[in-house]
Amino acid sequence: MLKDHVEICLYKPEIPQNTGNIARLTAGSGSRLHVIKPLGFSTDDHNLQRAGLDYWPFVDLEVHDNLEDLLKRFSIGSFAFFSKKATTSYIEIPSRVKLLIFGQETSGFPDEIFDRYGDYFYRIPMFHPGVRCFNLANSVSIALYWQMYQRGLLENR
C-alpha cells in the first residue's frame, strides 16, 4: 500500500467478478483491500481470478473473520460505510477517512451495523428512481478516486 492511500473493505462479498475487479482497482491505485468473511464464492473461483487478471500478485489483500476486529485498527471517524440508506453524500466524507467499507451486493449491511455506525454512512446519489444502486465495483471506483483526489494523490499522474 502506498503512503496516505485509502484502504477498501468489502463486507461479505457475494459476486466473484466484483471482488476481482475491485482487487485489480486496489492494485492499480496502490490501495489495500480488506475482505470480511464469509465470501459468497471460493477464492479459487474462475470468475474471481479472471476479473483480477494477472494482477493478483500486486494486490495488498487482507482477509478477516469479522468486521469488528478490522475496525479496532482504525479510530472512530477514520472509516466510512456506503449504503443506499444513507443521507449524506460521499463528497462530504472527511479527508482523514482511511477505510471505505462497502456492503454485500444483495443486502448491504445488517441493521445493527447501521444502528451502531449510522453517523459514518454515506451514499452515492442516484438520478433515476428506478435504479437502486450502482454495481459494487463501480461504487468503489467512484469513492476511492474521489478520496484520492481530495488528498491530492492524483496530481502529476
HELIX and SHEET records of a PDB file:
HELIX    1   1 PRO A   16  SER A   29  1                                  14    
HELIX    2   2 HIS A   46  GLY A   52  1                                   7    
HELIX    3   3 LEU A   53  PHE A   58  5                                   6    
HELIX    4   4 LEU A   67  LEU A   71  1                                   5    
HELIX    5   5 TYR A   90  GLU A   92  5                                   3    
HELIX    6   6 ASP A  111  TYR A  117  1                                   7    
HELIX    7   7 GLY A  118  TYR A  120  5                                   3    
HELIX    8   8 LEU A  136  GLN A  150  1                                  15    
SHEET    1   A 6 ASP A  60  HIS A  64  0                                        
SHEET    2   A 6 ARG A  32  ILE A  36  1                                        
SHEET    3   A 6 GLU A   7  TYR A  11  1                                        
SHEET    4   A 6 LEU A  99  PHE A 102  1                                        
SHEET    5   A 6 PHE A  79  PHE A  82  1                                        
SHEET    6   A 6 PHE A 121  TYR A 122  1                                        
END                                                                             
